[in-house]
Amino acid sequence: MGRVKNWWTGLLMVSPSILLVIVFVYGLIGQNVATSLEAAKTRSGRVLAEGGLANYVELLTWDRYQHALWNLLILTLVFVGGTMFFGLLWALLLEKGVPGEGFFRSVYLFPMAVSFIASGVVWRWLLDPGMGEQAIGLNKLFLMMGMPALQSTWWSSAGKFNMAAMAIPAIWQLAGYVMALFLAGFRGISEDQREAARVDGATEFQLYRHVLFPQLSPIALSALIIVGHMSMKTFDLIYAIAGQNSYVSEVPATLMWVQLFSLNNPVQAAANATILLAVIAVAVVPYLIYTNRTERAGR
């Protein structure tokens, strides 16, 4: 009876939070899915959405949405790859114990304290596509340094890989976070393991390759999932740099804004949101299952 009483007491304590999550998270997700399956027409009778799964078929076959998906793929690959590379590199440098480590940690982590909107305004100036005498930002810097060949149209070009430039400010902002994760992982490995490997004749490369890096795989997986899902739903940074109607830098999140407010098509915007949620769930849910099983096995 005591256990049942304690169980009910705990349930009553958390029931307000559970209710809020059910209503404002899962309830709104359900409402969004229902909206994405509705039929919609304009006042003039033009069909905006036929209803049912046809809404998803129409969205997936839309050239503009396919362009947004391609931009998202390029952005995610470069963003995730860049943050993981620089985060690990900076963690390796600091893990060696450099003078002024606290200063460098602060420098690397500072961008995280800046909002995406604020940094986007600055990076919009730095990545200005103007060239030659009209150049400003980085293009002006390259011109002053006598390297005009490095000037670029950055994200504003119509090429297939223009979103790689859009990932630069995102990497600058979140590489420090990945560095902090890896650095904490390095510091969590006891010095005894390092000394034992050195006594056995392991070189520094072999020490990191066979002793340290394998123990960082859970941290690397966590960083990969966190950064990956953030890149998939990036909106504010792209909005601040390119504006709301920039087709060349459009991703599903910014296209959703255009669908809802410019095209006045909430049904297609809801379908877009549902697909984006499903893509993120495919990446995140297996990770949550893996971590849950790992925690249970460690008990």
CYANA upper distance limits for C-alpha pairs under 8 A (distance plus 0.5 A):
  1 MET  CA      5 LYS  CA      6.63
  2 GLY  CA      6 ASN  CA      6.69
  3 ARG  CA      7 TRP  CA      6.60
  4 VAL  CA      8 TRP  CA      6.70
  5 LYS  CA      9 THR  CA      6.62
  6 ASN  CA     10 GLY  CA      6.70
  7 TRP  CA     11 LEU  CA      6.70
  8 TRP  CA     12 LEU  CA      6.61
  9 THR  CA     13 MET  CA      6.81
 10 GLY  CA     14 VAL  CA      6.95
 11 LEU  CA     15 SER  CA      6.28
 12 LEU  CA     16 PRO  CA      8.29
 14 VAL  CA     18 ILE  CA      6.78
 15 SER  CA     19 LEU  CA      6.50
 16 PRO  CA     20 LEU  CA      6.72
 17 SER  CA     21 VAL  CA      6.71
 18 ILE  CA     22 ILE  CA      6.65
 19 LEU  CA     23 VAL  CA      6.68
 20 LEU  CA     24 PHE  CA      6.24
 20 LEU  CA     25 VAL  CA      8.12
 21 VAL  CA     25 VAL  CA      5.58
 21 VAL  CA     26 TYR  CA      7.16
 22 ILE  CA     26 TYR  CA      5.61
 22 ILE  CA     27 GLY  CA      6.29
 23 VAL  CA     27 GLY  CA      5.09
 23 VAL  CA     28 LEU  CA      7.34
 24 PHE  CA     28 LEU  CA      6.12
 25 VAL  CA     29 ILE  CA      6.66
 26 TYR  CA     30 GLY  CA      6.57
 27 GLY  CA     31 GLN  CA      6.72
 28 LEU  CA     32 ASN  CA      6.54
 29 ILE  CA     33 VAL  CA      6.77
 30 GLY  CA     34 ALA  CA      6.69
 31 GLN  CA     35 THR  CA      6.62
 32 ASN  CA     36 SER  CA      6.71
 32 ASN  CA    270 ALA  CA      6.13
 32 ASN  CA    271 ALA  CA      8.39
 32 ASN  CA    273 ALA  CA      8.35
 32 ASN  CA    274 THR  CA      7.72
 33 VAL  CA     37 LEU  CA      7.16
 33 VAL  CA    270 ALA  CA      7.30
 33 VAL  CA    271 ALA  CA      7.60
 33 VAL  CA    274 THR  CA      6.82
 34 ALA  CA     38 GLU  CA      7.25
 35 THR  CA    266 PRO  CA      8.29
 35 THR  CA    267 VAL  CA      6.25
 35 THR  CA    270 ALA  CA      6.73
 35 THR  CA    271 ALA  CA      8.36
 36 SER  CA     51 GLY  CA      8.37
 36 SER  CA     52 GLY  CA      8.21
 36 SER  CA     55 ASN  CA      7.59
 36 SER  CA    266 PRO  CA      8.44
 36 SER  CA    267 VAL  CA      5.31
 36 SER  CA    268 GLN  CA      6.84
 36 SER  CA    269 ALA  CA      8.05
 36 SER  CA    270 ALA  CA      5.27
 36 SER  CA    271 ALA  CA      5.05
 36 SER  CA    274 THR  CA      8.14
 37 LEU  CA     51 GLY  CA      5.64
 37 LEU  CA     52 GLY  CA      4.85
 37 LEU  CA     53 LEU  CA      7.01
 37 LEU  CA     55 ASN  CA      7.12
 37 LEU  CA    267 VAL  CA      7.73
 37 LEU  CA    271 ALA  CA      8.09
 38 GLU  CA     49 ALA  CA      7.80
 38 GLU  CA     50 GLU  CA      8.05
 38 GLU  CA     51 GLY  CA      5.15
 38 GLU  CA     52 GLY  CA      6.81
 38 GLU  CA    267 VAL  CA      7.07
 39 ALA  CA     48 LEU  CA      8.04
 39 ALA  CA     49 ALA  CA      5.52
 39 ALA  CA     50 GLU  CA      5.39
 39 ALA  CA     51 GLY  CA      4.43
 39 ALA  CA     52 GLY  CA      7.90
 39 ALA  CA    267 VAL  CA      8.13
 40 ALA  CA     47 VAL  CA      6.69
 40 ALA  CA     48 LEU  CA      5.74
 40 ALA  CA     49 ALA  CA      5.39
 40 ALA  CA     50 GLU  CA      7.20
 40 ALA  CA     51 GLY  CA      7.79
 40 ALA  CA    267 VAL  CA      7.61
 41 LYS  CA     45 GLY  CA      6.13
 41 LYS  CA     46 ARG  CA      5.94
 41 LYS  CA     47 VAL  CA      4.92
 41 LYS  CA     48 LEU  CA      5.62
 41 LYS  CA     49 ALA  CA      7.35
 42 THR  CA     46 ARG  CA      5.75
 42 THR  CA     47 VAL  CA      7.04
 42 THR  CA     48 LEU  CA      7.33
 48 LEU  CA    265 ASN  CA      7.40
 49 ALA  CA     54 ALA  CA      8.35
 49 ALA  CA     55 ASN  CA      6.33
 49 ALA  CA    267 VAL  CA      7.38
 49 ALA  CA    268 GLN  CA      7.74
 50 GLU  CA     54 ALA  CA      6.80
 50 GLU  CA     55 ASN  CA      6.79
 51 GLY  CA     55 ASN  CA      6.23
 52 GLY  CA     56 TYR  CA      8.40
 53 LEU  CA     57 VAL  CA      6.98
 54 ALA  CA     58 GLU  CA      6.51
 55 ASN  CA     59 LEU  CA      6.72
 55 ASN  CA    267 VAL  CA      8.39
 55 ASN  CA    268 GLN  CA      7.30
 55 ASN  CA    271 ALA  CA      7.58
 56 TYR  CA     60 LEU  CA      6.54
 56 TYR  CA    268 GLN  CA      8.42
 56 TYR  CA    271 ALA  CA      6.73
 57 VAL  CA     61 THR  CA      6.65
 58 GLU  CA     62 TRP  CA      6.67
 59 LEU  CA     65 TYR  CA      7.13
 59 LEU  CA    268 GLN  CA      7.46
 59 LEU  CA    271 ALA  CA      8.14
 59 LEU  CA    272 ASN  CA      8.00
 60 LEU  CA     65 TYR  CA      7.05
 60 LEU  CA     66 GLN  CA      7.23
 61 THR  CA     65 TYR  CA      8.06
 61 THR  CA     66 GLN  CA      7.62
 62 TRP  CA     66 GLN  CA      6.84
 63 ASP  CA     67 HIS  CA      6.67
 64 ARG  CA     68 ALA  CA      6.79
 65 TYR  CA     69 LEU  CA      6.68
 65 TYR  CA    252 PRO  CA      7.48
 65 TYR  CA    255 LEU  CA      8.17
 66 GLN  CA     70 TRP  CA      6.74
 67 HIS  CA     71 ASN  CA      6.76
 67 HIS  CA    250 GLU  CA      8.10
 67 HIS  CA    251 VAL  CA      8.31
 68 ALA  CA     72 LEU  CA      6.67
 68 ALA  CA    249 SER  CA      8.23
 68 ALA  CA    250 GLU  CA      5.69
 68 ALA  CA    251 VAL  CA      4.64
 68 ALA  CA    252 PRO  CA      6.01
 68 ALA  CA    255 LEU  CA      7.86
 69 LEU  CA     73 LEU  CA      6.72
 69 LEU  CA    251 VAL  CA      6.70
 69 LEU  CA    252 PRO  CA      6.96
 70 TRP  CA     74 ILE  CA      6.87
 71 ASN  CA     75 LEU  CA      6.54
 71 ASN  CA    160 LYS  CA      8.23
 71 ASN  CA    161 PHE  CA      8.16
 71 ASN  CA    163 MET  CA      6.39
 71 ASN  CA    249 SER  CA      7.35
 71 ASN  CA    250 GLU  CA      7.28
 71 ASN  CA    251 VAL  CA      6.35
 72 LEU  CA     76 THR  CA      6.44
 72 LEU  CA    163 MET  CA      8.40
 72 LEU  CA    231 SER  CA      8.42
 72 LEU  CA    232 MET  CA      7.10
 72 LEU  CA    251 VAL  CA      5.92
 72 LEU  CA    252 PRO  CA      7.84
 73 LEU  CA     77 LEU  CA      6.65
 74 ILE  CA     78 VAL  CA      6.67
 74 ILE  CA    161 PHE  CA      7.12
 74 ILE  CA    163 MET  CA      6.58
 74 ILE  CA    164 ALA  CA      6.73
 75 LEU  CA     79 PHE  CA      6.24
 75 LEU  CA    163 MET  CA      5.93
 75 LEU  CA    164 ALA  CA      6.25
 75 LEU  CA    166 MET  CA      7.52
 75 LEU  CA    167 ALA  CA      6.17
 75 LEU  CA    231 SER  CA      7.64
 76 THR  CA     80 VAL  CA      6.27
 76 THR  CA    167 ALA  CA      8.41
 76 THR  CA    228 GLY  CA      6.94
 76 THR  CA    231 SER  CA      5.98
 76 THR  CA    232 MET  CA      7.08
 77 LEU  CA     81 GLY  CA      6.38
 78 VAL  CA     82 GLY  CA      6.25
 78 VAL  CA    164 ALA  CA      6.47
 78 VAL  CA    167 ALA  CA      6.76
 79 PHE  CA     83 THR  CA      6.60
 79 PHE  CA    164 ALA  CA      8.37
 79 PHE  CA    167 ALA  CA      5.63
 79 PHE  CA    168 ILE  CA      7.89
 79 PHE  CA    170 ALA  CA      7.09
 79 PHE  CA    171 ILE  CA      6.28
 79 PHE  CA    227 VAL  CA      8.46
 79 PHE  CA    228 GLY  CA      8.47
 79 PHE  CA    231 SER  CA      7.49
 80 VAL  CA     84 MET  CA      6.57
 80 VAL  CA    171 ILE  CA      8.43
 80 VAL  CA    224 LEU  CA      7.32
 80 VAL  CA    227 VAL  CA      6.64
 80 VAL  CA    228 GLY  CA      6.46
 80 VAL  CA    231 SER  CA      8.21
 81 GLY  CA     85 PHE  CA      6.55
 82 GLY  CA     86 PHE  CA      6.57
 82 GLY  CA    171 ILE  CA      6.44
 82 GLY  CA    175 ALA  CA      8.05
 83 THR  CA     87 GLY  CA      6.08
 83 THR  CA    171 ILE  CA      5.68
 83 THR  CA    172 TRP  CA      8.37
 83 THR  CA    174 LEU  CA      6.93
 83 THR  CA    175 ALA  CA      4.88
 83 THR  CA    178 VAL  CA      7.17
 83 THR  CA    227 VAL  CA      8.41
 84 MET  CA     88 LEU  CA      6.47
 84 MET  CA    175 ALA  CA      7.44
 84 MET  CA    178 VAL  CA      7.05
 84 MET  CA    223 ALA  CA      8.19
 84 MET  CA    224 LEU  CA      7.94
 85 PHE  CA     89 LEU  CA      6.57
 86 PHE  CA     90 TRP  CA      6.47
 86 PHE  CA    175 ALA  CA      6.51
 86 PHE  CA    179 MET  CA      8.01
 87 GLY  CA     91 ALA  CA      6.61
 87 GLY  CA    175 ALA  CA      5.37
 87 GLY  CA    176 GLY  CA      6.50
 87 GLY  CA    177 TYR  CA      7.84
 87 GLY  CA    178 VAL  CA      5.35
 87 GLY  CA    179 MET  CA      4.42
 87 GLY  CA    180 ALA  CA      8.18
 87 GLY  CA    182 PHE  CA      7.79
 88 LEU  CA     92 LEU  CA      6.58
 88 LEU  CA    178 VAL  CA      7.73
 88 LEU  CA    179 MET  CA      6.30
 88 LEU  CA    182 PHE  CA      6.82
 89 LEU  CA     93 LEU  CA      6.85
 89 LEU  CA    179 MET  CA      8.30
 90 TRP  CA     94 LEU  CA      6.68
 90 TRP  CA    179 MET  CA      6.56
 91 ALA  CA     95 GLU  CA      6.24
 91 ALA  CA    179 MET  CA      5.56
 91 ALA  CA    180 ALA  CA      7.63
 91 ALA  CA    182 PHE  CA      6.44
 91 ALA  CA    183 LEU  CA      5.47
 92 LEU  CA     96 LYS  CA      7.05
 92 LEU  CA    183 LEU  CA      8.03
 93 LEU  CA     97 GLY  CA      7.96
 93 LEU  CA     98 VAL  CA      7.79
 94 LEU  CA     98 VAL  CA      6.39
 94 LEU  CA    101 GLU  CA      6.91
 94 LEU  CA    183 LEU  CA      8.04
 95 GLU  CA    183 LEU  CA      6.95
 95 GLU  CA    186 PHE  CA      7.32
 95 GLU  CA    187 ARG  CA      8.01
 97 GLY  CA    101 GLU  CA      7.38
100 GLY  CA    104 PHE  CA      7.08
101 GLU  CA    105 ARG  CA      6.60
102 GLY  CA    106 SER  CA      6.74
103 PHE  CA    107 VAL  CA      6.77
104 PHE  CA    108 TYR  CA      6.64
105 ARG  CA    109 LEU  CA      6.54
105 ARG  CA    176 GLY  CA      8.49
106 SER  CA    110 PHE  CA      6.22
107 VAL  CA    111 PRO  CA      8.35
108 TYR  CA    175 ALA  CA      8.10
108 TYR  CA    176 GLY  CA      5.27
109 LEU  CA    113 ALA  CA      8.01
109 LEU  CA    176 GLY  CA      5.20
109 LEU  CA    177 TYR  CA      6.90
109 LEU  CA    180 ALA  CA      8.38
110 PHE  CA    114 VAL  CA      7.80
110 PHE  CA    176 GLY  CA      8.32
111 PRO  CA    172 TRP  CA      7.51
111 PRO  CA    173 GLN  CA      5.27
111 PRO  CA    174 LEU  CA      7.73
111 PRO  CA    176 GLY  CA      8.03
112 MET  CA    173 GLN  CA      6.08
112 MET  CA    174 LEU  CA      6.78
112 MET  CA    176 GLY  CA      7.80
112 MET  CA    177 TYR  CA      7.66
114 VAL  CA    118 ALA  CA      7.02
114 VAL  CA    119 SER  CA      6.93
114 VAL  CA    173 GLN  CA      8.44
115 SER  CA    119 SER  CA      6.76
116 PHE  CA    120 GLY  CA      6.18
116 PHE  CA    236 ASP  CA      6.58
116 PHE  CA    237 LEU  CA      5.51
116 PHE  CA    240 ALA  CA      8.38
117 ILE  CA    121 VAL  CA      6.84
117 ILE  CA    236 ASP  CA      6.35
117 ILE  CA    237 LEU  CA      6.22
117 ILE  CA    240 ALA  CA      6.08
118 ALA  CA    122 VAL  CA      7.31
118 ALA  CA    240 ALA  CA      8.49
119 SER  CA    123 TRP  CA      6.59
119 SER  CA    169 PRO  CA      8.13
119 SER  CA    237 LEU  CA      8.12
120 GLY  CA    124 ARG  CA      6.37
120 GLY  CA    169 PRO  CA      7.99
120 GLY  CA    236 ASP  CA      8.44
120 GLY  CA    237 LEU  CA      5.71
120 GLY  CA    238 ILE  CA      7.85
120 GLY  CA    240 ALA  CA      5.46
120 GLY  CA    241 ILE  CA      5.69
121 VAL  CA    125 TRP  CA      7.33
121 VAL  CA    240 ALA  CA      6.28
121 VAL  CA    241 ILE  CA      6.64
122 VAL  CA    126 LEU  CA      6.91
123 TRP  CA    127 LEU  CA      6.30
123 TRP  CA    169 PRO  CA      7.08
123 TRP  CA    241 ILE  CA      7.24
124 ARG  CA    128 ASP  CA      6.52
124 ARG  CA    240 ALA  CA      7.85
124 ARG  CA    241 ILE  CA      5.11
124 ARG  CA    242 ALA  CA      7.84
125 TRP  CA    136 ILE  CA      7.73
125 TRP  CA    137 GLY  CA      6.14
126 LEU  CA    136 ILE  CA      7.65
126 LEU  CA    137 GLY  CA      4.46
126 LEU  CA    138 LEU  CA      5.72
126 LEU  CA    139 ASN  CA      8.36
127 LEU  CA    137 GLY  CA      6.75
127 LEU  CA    138 LEU  CA      6.78
127 LEU  CA    139 ASN  CA      8.11
127 LEU  CA    153 THR  CA      8.32
127 LEU  CA    154 TRP  CA      6.69
127 LEU  CA    155 TRP  CA      8.15
128 ASP  CA    135 ALA  CA      7.99
128 ASP  CA    136 ILE  CA      6.92
128 ASP  CA    137 GLY  CA      6.73
128 ASP  CA    138 LEU  CA      8.12
128 ASP  CA    139 ASN  CA      7.98
128 ASP  CA    153 THR  CA      7.78
128 ASP  CA    154 TRP  CA      7.95
129 PRO  CA    135 ALA  CA      7.88
129 PRO  CA    139 ASN  CA      8.11
129 PRO  CA    152 SER  CA      6.94
129 PRO  CA    153 THR  CA      4.62
129 PRO  CA    154 TRP  CA      6.56
129 PRO  CA    155 TRP  CA      8.39
129 PRO  CA    156 SER  CA      7.14
130 GLY  CA    134 GLN  CA      5.88
130 GLY  CA    135 ALA  CA      4.99
130 GLY  CA    136 ILE  CA      7.08
130 GLY  CA    139 ASN  CA      7.77
130 GLY  CA    153 THR  CA      7.45
131 MET  CA    135 ALA  CA      4.79
131 MET  CA    136 ILE  CA      8.19
131 MET  CA    139 ASN  CA      6.85
131 MET  CA    140 LYS  CA      8.16
131 MET  CA    151 GLN  CA      7.13
131 MET  CA    152 SER  CA      7.90
131 MET  CA    153 THR  CA      8.16
132 GLY  CA    140 LYS  CA      8.41
132 GLY  CA    143 LEU  CA      8.00
132 GLY  CA    148 PRO  CA      8.26
135 ALA  CA    139 ASN  CA      5.96
135 ALA  CA    140 LYS  CA      5.37
136 ILE  CA    140 LYS  CA      5.01
136 ILE  CA    141 LEU  CA      8.03
137 GLY  CA    141 LEU  CA      6.95
138 LEU  CA    142 PHE  CA      6.71
138 LEU  CA    151 GLN  CA      8.17
139 ASN  CA    143 LEU  CA      6.76
139 ASN  CA    148 PRO  CA      8.12
139 ASN  CA    150 LEU  CA      8.04
139 ASN  CA    151 GLN  CA      5.42
139 ASN  CA    152 SER  CA      7.37
140 LYS  CA    144 MET  CA      6.69
141 LEU  CA    145 MET  CA      6.69
142 PHE  CA    146 GLY  CA      6.84
142 PHE  CA    147 MET  CA      5.58
142 PHE  CA    148 PRO  CA      6.15
142 PHE  CA    150 LEU  CA      6.89
142 PHE  CA    151 GLN  CA      6.95
143 LEU  CA    147 MET  CA      6.09
143 LEU  CA    148 PRO  CA      5.33
143 LEU  CA    151 GLN  CA      8.10
147 MET  CA    151 GLN  CA      8.27
153 THR  CA    157 SER  CA      6.19
154 TRP  CA    162 ASN  CA      6.84
154 TRP  CA    165 ALA  CA      5.93
154 TRP  CA    166 MET  CA      8.14
155 TRP  CA    162 ASN  CA      5.25
155 TRP  CA    163 MET  CA      6.14
155 TRP  CA    164 ALA  CA      7.92
155 TRP  CA    165 ALA  CA      5.79
155 TRP  CA    166 MET  CA      6.19
155 TRP  CA    248 VAL  CA      8.15
155 TRP  CA    249 SER  CA      7.13
156 SER  CA    162 ASN  CA      7.43
156 SER  CA    242 ALA  CA      8.43
156 SER  CA    248 VAL  CA      6.88
156 SER  CA    249 SER  CA      7.55
157 SER  CA    162 ASN  CA      6.45
157 SER  CA    248 VAL  CA      7.48
158 ALA  CA    162 ASN  CA      7.33
158 ALA  CA    248 VAL  CA      6.30
162 ASN  CA    166 MET  CA      7.85
162 ASN  CA    248 VAL  CA      8.44
162 ASN  CA    249 SER  CA      8.08
163 MET  CA    167 ALA  CA      7.01
163 MET  CA    249 SER  CA      6.92
164 ALA  CA    168 ILE  CA      7.60
166 MET  CA    170 ALA  CA      7.87
166 MET  CA    238 ILE  CA      7.89
166 MET  CA    249 SER  CA      8.50
167 ALA  CA    171 ILE  CA      6.57
168 ILE  CA    172 TRP  CA      6.75
169 PRO  CA    173 GLN  CA      6.68
170 ALA  CA    174 LEU  CA      6.75
170 ALA  CA    237 LEU  CA      8.25
171 ILE  CA    175 ALA  CA      5.96
172 TRP  CA    176 GLY  CA      8.24
174 LEU  CA    178 VAL  CA      7.21
174 LEU  CA    227 VAL  CA      8.46
175 ALA  CA    179 MET  CA      6.68
176 GLY  CA    180 ALA  CA      6.72
177 TYR  CA    181 LEU  CA      7.02
178 VAL  CA    182 PHE  CA      6.82
178 VAL  CA    223 ALA  CA      6.70
179 MET  CA    183 LEU  CA      6.41
180 ALA  CA    184 ALA  CA      6.57
181 LEU  CA    185 GLY  CA      6.83
181 LEU  CA    219 ILE  CA      7.23
181 LEU  CA    223 ALA  CA      7.92
182 PHE  CA    186 PHE  CA      6.73
182 PHE  CA    216 LEU  CA      7.72
182 PHE  CA    219 ILE  CA      7.25
182 PHE  CA    220 ALA  CA      7.97
183 LEU  CA    187 ARG  CA      6.67
184 ALA  CA    188 GLY  CA      6.61
185 GLY  CA    189 ILE  CA      7.31
185 GLY  CA    215 GLN  CA      8.49
185 GLY  CA    216 LEU  CA      6.65
185 GLY  CA    219 ILE  CA      7.49
186 PHE  CA    212 LEU  CA      7.80
186 PHE  CA    216 LEU  CA      8.08
189 ILE  CA    193 GLN  CA      7.95
189 ILE  CA    212 LEU  CA      8.02
190 SER  CA    194 ARG  CA      7.82
191 GLU  CA    195 GLU  CA      6.77
192 ASP  CA    196 ALA  CA      6.52
193 GLN  CA    197 ALA  CA      6.73
193 GLN  CA    211 VAL  CA      8.21
194 ARG  CA    198 ARG  CA      6.77
194 ARG  CA    207 LEU  CA      7.53
194 ARG  CA    211 VAL  CA      8.22
195 GLU  CA    199 VAL  CA      6.58
196 ALA  CA    200 ASP  CA      6.79
197 ALA  CA    201 GLY  CA      7.10
197 ALA  CA    202 ALA  CA      5.98
197 ALA  CA    207 LEU  CA      6.94
197 ALA  CA    211 VAL  CA      8.23
198 ARG  CA    202 ALA  CA      5.49
198 ARG  CA    203 THR  CA      7.35
198 ARG  CA    207 LEU  CA      7.98
202 ALA  CA    206 GLN  CA      6.06
202 ALA  CA    207 LEU  CA      6.37
203 THR  CA    207 LEU  CA      6.50
204 GLU  CA    208 TYR  CA      6.82
205 PHE  CA    209 ARG  CA      6.45
206 GLN  CA    210 HIS  CA      6.18
206 GLN  CA    211 VAL  CA      8.04
207 LEU  CA    211 VAL  CA      5.78
207 LEU  CA    212 LEU  CA      6.99
208 TYR  CA    212 LEU  CA      5.21
208 TYR  CA    213 PHE  CA      6.07
209 ARG  CA    213 PHE  CA      6.16
209 ARG  CA    214 PRO  CA      7.88
210 HIS  CA    214 PRO  CA      6.98
211 VAL  CA    215 GLN  CA      7.50
212 LEU  CA    216 LEU  CA      7.16
213 PHE  CA    217 SER  CA      7.21
216 LEU  CA    220 ALA  CA      6.61
217 SER  CA    221 LEU  CA      6.58
218 PRO  CA    222 SER  CA      6.72
219 ILE  CA    223 ALA  CA      6.62
220 ALA  CA    224 LEU  CA      6.51
221 LEU  CA    225 ILE  CA      6.71
222 SER  CA    226 ILE  CA      6.62
223 ALA  CA    227 VAL  CA      6.45
224 LEU  CA    228 GLY  CA      6.22
225 ILE  CA    229 HIS  CA      6.54
225 ILE  CA    283 ALA  CA      7.47
225 ILE  CA    284 VAL  CA      7.01
225 ILE  CA    287 TYR  CA      8.02
226 ILE  CA    230 MET  CA      6.77
227 VAL  CA    231 SER  CA      6.72
228 GLY  CA    232 MET  CA      6.96
229 HIS  CA    233 LYS  CA      7.16
229 HIS  CA    280 ILE  CA      6.45
229 HIS  CA    283 ALA  CA      7.87
229 HIS  CA    284 VAL  CA      7.98
230 MET  CA    234 THR  CA      6.61
232 MET  CA    276 LEU  CA      8.24
232 MET  CA    280 ILE  CA      7.63
233 LYS  CA    252 PRO  CA      8.48
233 LYS  CA    253 ALA  CA      6.50
233 LYS  CA    276 LEU  CA      8.19
234 THR  CA    238 ILE  CA      7.58
234 THR  CA    253 ALA  CA      7.23
235 PHE  CA    239 TYR  CA      6.46
235 PHE  CA    253 ALA  CA      6.17
235 PHE  CA    254 THR  CA      6.33
236 ASP  CA    240 ALA  CA      6.49
237 LEU  CA    241 ILE  CA      6.77
238 ILE  CA    242 ALA  CA      6.21
238 ILE  CA    243 GLY  CA      7.62
238 ILE  CA    249 SER  CA      7.97
238 ILE  CA    254 THR  CA      8.22
239 TYR  CA    243 GLY  CA      5.13
239 TYR  CA    244 GLN  CA      6.02
239 TYR  CA    254 THR  CA      7.60
242 ALA  CA    246 SER  CA      6.31
242 ALA  CA    249 SER  CA      7.40
244 GLN  CA    254 THR  CA      7.27
244 GLN  CA    257 TRP  CA      8.10
244 GLN  CA    258 VAL  CA      7.67
245 ASN  CA    258 VAL  CA      7.62
246 SER  CA    250 GLU  CA      6.78
250 GLU  CA    254 THR  CA      6.47
250 GLU  CA    255 LEU  CA      6.65
251 VAL  CA    255 LEU  CA      6.49
252 PRO  CA    256 MET  CA      6.47
252 PRO  CA    272 ASN  CA      7.30
252 PRO  CA    273 ALA  CA      8.50
252 PRO  CA    276 LEU  CA      7.80
253 ALA  CA    257 TRP  CA      7.40
253 ALA  CA    273 ALA  CA      8.20
254 THR  CA    258 VAL  CA      7.16
255 LEU  CA    259 GLN  CA      6.59
256 MET  CA    260 LEU  CA      6.64
256 MET  CA    269 ALA  CA      5.51
256 MET  CA    270 ALA  CA      8.46
256 MET  CA    272 ASN  CA      6.91
256 MET  CA    273 ALA  CA      7.63
257 TRP  CA    261 PHE  CA      6.53
257 TRP  CA    262 SER  CA      8.04
257 TRP  CA    269 ALA  CA      8.05
258 VAL  CA    262 SER  CA      5.36
258 VAL  CA    263 LEU  CA      6.62
259 GLN  CA    263 LEU  CA      5.31
259 GLN  CA    264 ASN  CA      6.53
259 GLN  CA    265 ASN  CA      5.89
259 GLN  CA    266 PRO  CA      7.20
259 GLN  CA    268 GLN  CA      7.28
259 GLN  CA    269 ALA  CA      5.90
260 LEU  CA    264 ASN  CA      5.50
260 LEU  CA    265 ASN  CA      5.76
260 LEU  CA    266 PRO  CA      5.46
260 LEU  CA    268 GLN  CA      8.46
260 LEU  CA    269 ALA  CA      6.17
261 PHE  CA    265 ASN  CA      8.09
265 ASN  CA    269 ALA  CA      6.90
266 PRO  CA    270 ALA  CA      6.48
267 VAL  CA    271 ALA  CA      6.81
268 GLN  CA    272 ASN  CA      6.59
269 ALA  CA    273 ALA  CA      6.70
270 ALA  CA    274 THR  CA      6.64
271 ALA  CA    275 ILE  CA      6.75
272 ASN  CA    276 LEU  CA      6.71
273 ALA  CA    277 LEU  CA      6.59
274 THR  CA    278 ALA  CA      6.69
275 ILE  CA    279 VAL  CA      6.72
276 LEU  CA    280 ILE  CA      6.78
277 LEU  CA    281 ALA  CA      6.55
278 ALA  CA    282 VAL  CA      6.68
279 VAL  CA    283 ALA  CA      7.20
280 ILE  CA    284 VAL  CA      6.60
281 ALA  CA    285 VAL  CA      5.86
282 VAL  CA    286 PRO  CA      7.47
283 ALA  CA    287 TYR  CA      7.62
284 VAL  CA    288 LEU  CA      6.82
285 VAL  CA    289 ILE  CA      6.74
286 PRO  CA    290 TYR  CA      6.58
287 TYR  CA    291 THR  CA      6.66
288 LEU  CA    292 ASN  CA      6.55
289 ILE  CA    293 ARG  CA      6.73
290 TYR  CA    294 THR  CA      6.63
291 THR  CA    295 GLU  CA      6.59
292 ASN  CA    296 ARG  CA      6.78
293 ARG  CA    297 ALA  CA      6.60
294 THR  CA    298 GLY  CA      6.71
295 GLU  CA    299 ARG  CA      7.05
